[in-house]
C-alpha cells in the first residue's frame, strides 16, 4: 500500500512540475498577438493581390478593456508575402485562430481563386474550417473599413448578426470553408455565398486604418433602398458559383427561394401586392424541412420533380380572411406563385451552369460507385435538366384554422 501511495505521489509531483514548465515555455503576453477577425482579398496593382485584415488588438493585460479593431493591408503574390509586410510595421504577430470571415472581391471570385486560396492558407495559418465566406461587390478593403466602427467596436458581434439574419430573414446564405470545398470537390451541387457591399452615401469614419472618402456617391443605396445611419458595409443576396468560379449574383428574395430548394430556409417575410394595385399581404414564411425530390436520369435529358412544404402566418393585409377563402382562393394562389418563383430562380441558376438547388446530390444516389458517378459527368448534363415544382402551403393563423374545424 505504501509503495502504491509513493508511486502516486511521485506521478503527481512530476505532473505538477511538467505543468509549470509547460506554462513557462509556452507563455505569450496577451498583447503580443493581433487577432485577425476578417481576411479580405482584392486584385493588386503592383503584385497579384491585395490582402486586408481586420485585426483585434488586445490591451496590455487581461484587466484592460482598451481592445480595438484596426484595418491593415498589404499587397503580395500570396498571403504569406502580405503578412510579412504587415508584421514589420506593427508591434505584434498576426494570429488567424479567431478568423470568422474571408472576403473576396467579385473580381477575384470570378477568377476561381477562392478554392486555391483556401488550399494555400487553410492548414498553415491555422484558419478554422468553420470560417465563413463572403463575396464583396467592390473592394474588400473598402468593405472592411465600412465594418469597423467607433460606435460599434465589436466586430465579432457584427459578424454574428449575419448568422442571426440568416435564421430570421433568409436573405443571405451561410457558407463556410468546409461546405465550399466539399461542393467543389464532390461536384454534387454548387455553392451560393453571402454577398456584401458598401453604401457610399453613408460617410466613412475617421478611424485607425480607414480613410475618409473625398467624394460620396449620393445615388448609392443599400440593395436599392435608401438608408441613413448605421455602417457603410452591409450584406444581402448571394454570389452564385459554378464549381469554384463565381458566375453571377442574385437578390435577397432570390436567395430565399434557393434556400427553400436546398431545405436550408428557416424563416422570412414575403410581401405580395394585389393585382388591382390596391393593398398588399405580408406573410411570415417558415421552412418545412428538406424538399422531396424525384429524379429520373434515364431519358435523353434528366428530369426532376421537387415538392416543397412551407408554413406561413398572415401578418397583415387580409382582415376578412376565413377558412373557406384561404382554401379556395388564397392558398392555391400562393402555392402557384411560389412554384413559379422556384422555377424562375432555377432557370436563372441553370443559365449560369450553377446547380445551386443541389440536384446533383440526388443524381449521385443513382450510382453505386464514385467512378460511375464521375463517368456520368453530371455538370455536362445539368444544362438539359427539366424541373417541375409542387408547393404545399400550410397556414398557422389560429383564427383561420379554428373556423375550419
C-alpha positions as CSV (number, residue, x, y, z in Angstrom):
1,X,0.0,0.0,0.0
2,X,2.9,2.4,0.9
3,X,4.6,1.6,-2.4
4,X,1.4,2.4,-4.3
5,X,0.9,5.7,-2.4
6,X,4.6,6.6,-3.0
7,X,4.2,5.9,-6.7
8,X,1.1,8.1,-7.0
9,X,2.8,10.9,-5.1
10,X,5.8,10.8,-7.5
11,X,3.5,10.8,-10.5
12,X,1.5,13.8,-9.2
13,X,4.7,15.7,-8.4
14,X,6.1,15.0,-11.9
15,X,2.9,16.2,-13.5
16,X,2.9,19.3,-11.4
17,X,6.5,20.2,-12.4
18,X,5.7,19.4,-16.1
19,X,2.6,21.6,-15.9
20,X,4.6,24.6,-14.5
21,X,7.4,24.1,-17.0
22,X,5.0,24.0,-19.9
23,X,3.4,27.2,-18.7
24,X,6.7,29.0,-18.6
25,X,7.8,27.7,-22.0
26,X,4.5,28.5,-23.9
27,X,3.7,31.8,-22.2
28,X,2.8,34.6,-24.6
29,X,1.8,38.0,-23.4
30,X,-1.8,38.9,-24.4
31,X,-0.6,42.0,-26.4
32,X,1.9,40.1,-28.5
33,X,-0.8,38.9,-30.8
34,X,-3.1,40.8,-33.2
35,X,-6.1,38.5,-33.7
36,X,-7.3,38.5,-37.3
37,X,-11.1,38.6,-37.4
38,X,-11.6,39.0,-41.1
39,X,-9.4,38.4,-44.2
40,X,-10.1,40.2,-47.4
41,X,-8.6,39.6,-50.9
42,X,-8.7,42.1,-53.8
43,X,-6.8,42.4,-57.1
44,X,-3.4,44.1,-56.6
45,X,-1.8,46.9,-58.6
46,X,1.9,46.0,-58.1
47,X,1.5,42.4,-57.1
48,X,-1.2,39.8,-57.9
49,X,-3.4,40.5,-54.8
50,X,-4.0,43.0,-52.1
51,X,-4.8,41.4,-48.7
52,X,-6.5,43.2,-45.9
53,X,-7.1,42.2,-42.3
54,X,-9.5,43.4,-39.6
55,X,-7.3,42.9,-36.5
56,X,-8.4,42.9,-32.9
57,X,-5.6,44.3,-30.8
58,X,-5.9,43.4,-27.1
59,X,-4.9,45.5,-24.1
60,X,-1.7,45.0,-22.2
61,X,-3.4,42.9,-19.5
62,X,-6.5,40.8,-19.0
63,X,-8.0,43.6,-16.9
64,X,-7.9,46.3,-19.5
65,X,-10.8,46.9,-21.8
66,X,-9.0,49.0,-24.4
67,X,-9.0,46.4,-27.2
68,X,-9.6,47.9,-30.6
69,X,-10.1,46.8,-34.2
70,X,-7.8,48.1,-36.9
71,X,-7.7,47.5,-40.6
72,X,-4.3,46.6,-42.1
73,X,-3.4,45.8,-45.7
74,X,-0.5,45.0,-48.0
75,X,0.0,43.6,-51.5
76,X,1.6,40.3,-52.3
77,X,1.6,37.4,-54.7
78,X,0.3,35.3,-51.8
79,X,-1.0,35.9,-48.3
80,X,2.4,35.0,-46.7
81,X,4.1,37.8,-48.5
82,X,1.4,40.2,-47.4
83,X,1.6,39.0,-43.7
84,X,5.4,39.5,-43.7
85,X,5.0,43.1,-44.9
86,X,2.2,43.9,-42.4
87,X,4.0,42.4,-39.4
88,X,7.2,44.5,-39.9
89,X,5.0,47.6,-39.3
90,X,3.1,46.5,-36.1
91,X,4.3,45.5,-32.7
92,X,2.5,42.2,-32.7
93,X,2.2,38.9,-34.6
94,X,-0.9,38.1,-36.6
95,X,-2.9,35.2,-35.3
96,X,-5.6,33.7,-37.5
97,X,-7.2,31.3,-35.0
98,X,-10.2,33.6,-34.4
99,X,-10.9,34.5,-38.1
100,X,-14.6,34.4,-38.7
101,X,-14.8,35.6,-42.3
102,X,-12.9,35.6,-45.5
103,X,-13.9,38.2,-48.1
104,X,-13.2,38.2,-51.8
105,X,-13.9,40.9,-54.2
106,X,-16.2,40.0,-57.1
107,X,-13.3,40.5,-59.5
108,X,-11.2,37.9,-57.6
109,X,-14.1,35.4,-57.1
110,X,-14.7,35.4,-60.8
111,X,-11.2,34.1,-61.4
112,X,-11.8,30.9,-59.4
113,X,-9.1,31.9,-56.8
114,X,-11.1,31.2,-53.7
115,X,-10.6,27.4,-53.8
116,X,-6.8,27.9,-54.4
117,X,-6.6,30.4,-51.6
118,X,-8.2,28.1,-49.2
119,X,-5.9,25.3,-50.2
120,X,-2.8,27.6,-49.8
121,X,-3.8,29.2,-46.4
122,X,-6.1,26.8,-44.5
123,X,-3.6,24.5,-42.9
124,X,-0.5,26.7,-42.4
125,X,-2.3,29.7,-41.0
126,X,-4.5,27.8,-38.6
127,X,-7.8,29.0,-40.1
128,X,-10.8,27.1,-38.9
129,X,-13.0,25.1,-41.3
130,X,-16.0,26.9,-39.9
131,X,-14.6,30.2,-41.2
132,X,-17.3,31.7,-43.4
133,X,-17.0,33.1,-46.9
134,X,-18.3,36.3,-48.5
135,X,-18.1,37.9,-51.9
136,X,-18.0,41.7,-52.0
137,X,-19.2,44.0,-54.7
138,X,-16.4,46.4,-54.9
139,X,-13.2,46.2,-52.8
140,X,-12.8,44.0,-49.7
141,X,-10.7,46.7,-48.2
142,X,-13.5,49.3,-48.5
143,X,-15.9,46.7,-47.0
144,X,-13.6,46.1,-44.1
145,X,-13.3,49.8,-43.3
146,X,-17.0,50.0,-43.5
147,X,-17.4,47.3,-40.9
148,X,-15.1,48.8,-38.2
149,X,-16.9,51.5,-36.4
150,X,-16.2,53.7,-33.4
151,X,-19.9,53.3,-32.3
152,X,-19.8,49.5,-32.7
153,X,-16.3,48.3,-32.0
154,X,-17.3,44.7,-31.5
155,X,-16.6,43.2,-34.9
156,X,-17.5,39.7,-33.7
157,X,-21.0,40.8,-32.8
158,X,-21.4,42.3,-36.3
159,X,-20.2,39.0,-37.9
160,X,-22.6,37.0,-35.7
161,X,-25.5,39.2,-36.9
162,X,-25.2,37.7,-40.3
163,X,-26.0,34.3,-38.8
164,X,-28.9,35.8,-36.9
165,X,-30.3,37.4,-40.1
166,X,-29.9,34.1,-42.0
167,X,-32.1,32.4,-39.4
168,X,-34.7,35.1,-39.1
169,X,-34.9,36.5,-42.7
170,X,-33.3,34.2,-45.1
171,X,-32.0,37.0,-47.3
172,X,-28.4,35.7,-47.2
173,X,-26.8,32.2,-47.1
174,X,-24.2,30.9,-44.7
175,X,-21.3,29.1,-46.4
176,X,-18.1,28.1,-44.6
177,X,-14.8,26.7,-45.8
178,X,-15.8,23.1,-45.2
179,X,-19.1,23.4,-47.2
180,X,-17.5,25.3,-50.0
181,X,-14.6,22.9,-50.6
182,X,-16.9,19.8,-50.2
183,X,-19.2,21.1,-53.0
184,X,-16.3,22.0,-55.3
185,X,-14.6,18.6,-54.8
186,X,-17.6,16.3,-54.8
187,X,-19.3,18.1,-57.8
188,X,-22.8,17.2,-56.4
189,X,-24.0,20.7,-56.1
190,X,-22.8,24.3,-56.4
191,X,-22.2,27.0,-53.8
192,X,-24.0,30.2,-53.0
193,X,-22.0,32.6,-50.9
194,X,-23.0,35.7,-48.8
195,X,-22.9,38.9,-50.9
196,X,-21.6,42.0,-49.3
197,X,-21.4,45.6,-50.5
198,X,-20.9,49.2,-49.2
199,X,-23.4,52.1,-49.3
200,X,-21.2,55.0,-50.3
201,X,-23.8,57.6,-49.3
202,X,-23.0,56.8,-45.7
203,X,-19.8,58.6,-44.7
204,X,-16.8,56.7,-43.7
205,X,-15.4,57.2,-40.2
206,X,-12.0,58.6,-39.3
207,X,-10.7,55.5,-37.6
208,X,-7.4,53.7,-37.5
209,X,-6.7,52.1,-40.8
210,X,-9.5,53.9,-42.6
211,X,-9.7,56.9,-44.9
212,X,-12.5,59.4,-45.4
213,X,-13.9,59.4,-48.9
214,X,-13.3,62.7,-50.7
215,X,-16.5,62.4,-52.7
216,X,-19.6,60.4,-51.7
217,X,-21.9,58.9,-54.2
218,X,-25.4,60.4,-53.5
219,X,-27.0,57.8,-55.7
220,X,-25.7,54.8,-53.7
221,X,-28.2,52.8,-51.9
222,X,-28.4,49.6,-49.8
223,X,-29.6,47.0,-52.3
224,X,-31.8,49.6,-54.0
225,X,-33.3,51.0,-50.8
226,X,-32.2,54.4,-49.4
227,X,-30.8,54.2,-45.9
228,X,-29.5,56.6,-43.3
229,X,-27.3,55.7,-40.3
230,X,-25.5,52.5,-39.4
231,X,-22.4,51.0,-41.0
232,X,-21.4,51.6,-44.6
233,X,-20.9,47.8,-45.1
234,X,-24.0,45.6,-45.5
235,X,-24.9,42.1,-46.8
236,X,-27.9,40.9,-48.8
237,X,-28.3,38.3,-51.5
238,X,-25.8,35.8,-52.7
239,X,-23.0,35.1,-55.2
240,X,-23.7,32.1,-57.4
241,X,-20.9,29.6,-58.3
242,X,-20.2,27.1,-60.9
243,X,-17.7,24.8,-59.2
244,X,-15.1,27.2,-57.7
245,X,-15.8,30.1,-60.0
246,X,-18.3,32.8,-59.4
247,X,-20.8,33.3,-62.2
248,X,-23.3,35.9,-61.0
249,X,-25.3,37.5,-58.2
250,X,-28.9,37.1,-57.0
251,X,-31.0,39.3,-54.8
252,X,-32.0,38.6,-51.2
253,X,-35.5,37.5,-52.3
254,X,-34.0,35.1,-54.9
255,X,-31.7,33.8,-52.1
256,X,-34.7,32.9,-50.1
257,X,-36.0,30.8,-52.9
258,X,-32.7,28.9,-53.3
259,X,-32.6,28.2,-49.6
260,X,-36.1,26.7,-49.8
261,X,-35.0,24.4,-52.6
262,X,-31.9,23.4,-50.6
263,X,-34.0,22.7,-47.5
264,X,-32.0,25.3,-45.6
265,X,-34.7,28.0,-45.3
266,X,-35.6,28.9,-41.7
267,X,-37.9,31.9,-41.9
268,X,-38.5,35.1,-44.0
269,X,-41.2,37.5,-45.0
270,X,-42.9,37.8,-48.3
271,X,-45.0,40.8,-49.4
272,X,-47.5,40.3,-52.2
273,X,-49.3,43.1,-53.9
274,X,-52.8,42.6,-55.2
275,X,-53.3,42.5,-59.0
276,X,-55.5,45.6,-58.9
277,X,-52.6,47.6,-57.3
278,X,-54.5,48.3,-54.1
279,X,-53.3,46.8,-50.9
280,X,-50.9,44.0,-50.2
281,X,-50.5,40.9,-48.0
282,X,-47.4,40.2,-45.8
283,X,-46.6,36.6,-45.0
284,X,-44.1,35.2,-42.5
285,X,-42.9,32.0,-44.2
286,X,-41.2,29.1,-42.3
287,X,-39.4,26.2,-43.8
288,X,-41.0,22.8,-43.6
289,X,-37.9,20.7,-43.8
290,X,-36.0,19.1,-46.7
291,X,-37.8,19.1,-50.0
292,X,-38.8,15.8,-51.6
293,X,-37.1,15.2,-55.0
294,X,-38.0,12.6,-57.5
295,X,-35.3,12.4,-60.2
296,X,-35.0,10.5,-63.5
297,X,-31.8,10.3,-65.5
298,X,-32.7,7.5,-67.9
299,X,-34.1,9.6,-70.8
300,X,-32.5,12.0,-73.2
301,X,-32.4,14.7,-70.5
302,X,-32.6,14.4,-66.7
303,X,-36.0,15.3,-65.2
304,X,-36.8,16.2,-61.5
305,X,-39.9,17.0,-59.5
306,X,-39.3,18.9,-56.3
307,X,-42.0,19.0,-53.6
308,X,-41.6,21.8,-51.1
309,X,-43.6,22.2,-47.9
310,X,-43.9,25.7,-46.3
311,X,-45.7,27.1,-43.3
312,X,-46.9,30.6,-43.2
313,X,-48.5,33.2,-40.9
314,X,-50.5,36.0,-42.4
315,X,-49.3,39.1,-40.6
316,X,-51.3,41.8,-42.3
317,X,-53.3,42.7,-45.4
318,X,-56.3,40.2,-45.2
319,X,-58.6,41.3,-42.5
320,X,-61.6,39.4,-43.9
321,X,-59.7,36.1,-44.2
322,X,-61.6,32.9,-43.2
323,X,-61.1,29.2,-43.6
324,X,-63.1,29.0,-46.9
325,X,-61.4,32.0,-48.5
326,X,-58.0,30.6,-47.5
327,X,-58.6,27.2,-49.0
328,X,-60.5,28.2,-52.2
329,X,-58.7,31.4,-53.2
330,X,-55.6,32.4,-51.2
331,X,-53.8,29.1,-50.7
332,X,-53.9,28.0,-54.4
333,X,-52.8,31.5,-55.5
334,X,-49.9,31.5,-53.1
335,X,-48.8,27.9,-54.0
336,X,-48.9,28.8,-57.7
337,X,-46.8,31.9,-57.0
338,X,-44.2,30.0,-55.1
339,X,-44.0,27.3,-57.7
340,X,-43.4,29.9,-60.4
341,X,-40.7,31.6,-58.2
342,X,-38.9,28.3,-57.7
343,X,-38.9,27.7,-61.5
344,X,-37.8,31.3,-62.3
345,X,-34.8,31.2,-59.9
346,X,-33.9,27.7,-61.1
347,X,-33.8,29.0,-64.7
348,X,-31.5,31.8,-63.6
349,X,-29.1,29.4,-61.9
350,X,-29.2,26.9,-64.8
351,X,-28.3,29.8,-67.1
352,X,-25.1,30.3,-65.1
353,X,-24.5,26.5,-65.1
354,X,-24.8,26.5,-61.3
355,X,-26.5,23.6,-59.6
356,X,-27.5,25.9,-56.7
357,X,-30.5,23.7,-55.9
358,X,-28.1,20.8,-55.4
359,X,-30.0,18.3,-57.6
360,X,-26.7,16.6,-58.2
361,X,-26.9,15.1,-54.7
362,X,-29.9,13.2,-55.7
363,X,-28.4,12.2,-59.0
364,X,-25.3,10.8,-57.2
365,X,-27.5,8.4,-55.3
366,X,-28.4,6.7,-58.6
367,X,-24.8,5.3,-58.8
368,X,-23.1,2.5,-57.0
369,X,-19.5,3.9,-57.0
370,X,-17.6,7.2,-57.3
371,X,-16.1,6.0,-60.6
372,X,-19.6,5.6,-62.2
373,X,-20.6,9.0,-60.9
374,X,-17.5,10.7,-62.3
375,X,-18.1,9.0,-65.7
376,X,-21.7,10.2,-65.8
377,X,-20.4,13.8,-65.7
378,X,-23.4,15.4,-64.1
379,X,-22.4,19.0,-64.9
380,X,-22.3,18.3,-68.6
381,X,-25.9,17.0,-68.4
382,X,-27.2,19.6,-66.0
383,X,-28.0,22.3,-68.6
384,X,-30.6,19.9,-70.1
385,X,-32.3,19.3,-66.7
386,X,-36.0,19.9,-66.7
387,X,-37.7,20.6,-63.3
388,X,-41.2,20.7,-62.0
389,X,-42.2,22.2,-58.7
390,X,-45.0,21.4,-56.3
391,X,-45.5,23.7,-53.2
392,X,-47.7,22.8,-50.2
393,X,-48.5,25.8,-48.0
394,X,-50.0,25.5,-44.5
395,X,-51.4,28.4,-42.6
396,X,-50.7,28.8,-38.9
397,X,-53.2,31.6,-38.0
398,X,-55.5,30.1,-35.3
399,X,-58.4,32.3,-36.3
400,X,-58.4,30.7,-39.8
401,X,-57.7,27.1,-38.8
402,X,-60.3,27.2,-36.0
403,X,-63.1,28.1,-38.4
404,X,-62.2,25.0,-40.5
405,X,-62.5,22.6,-37.6
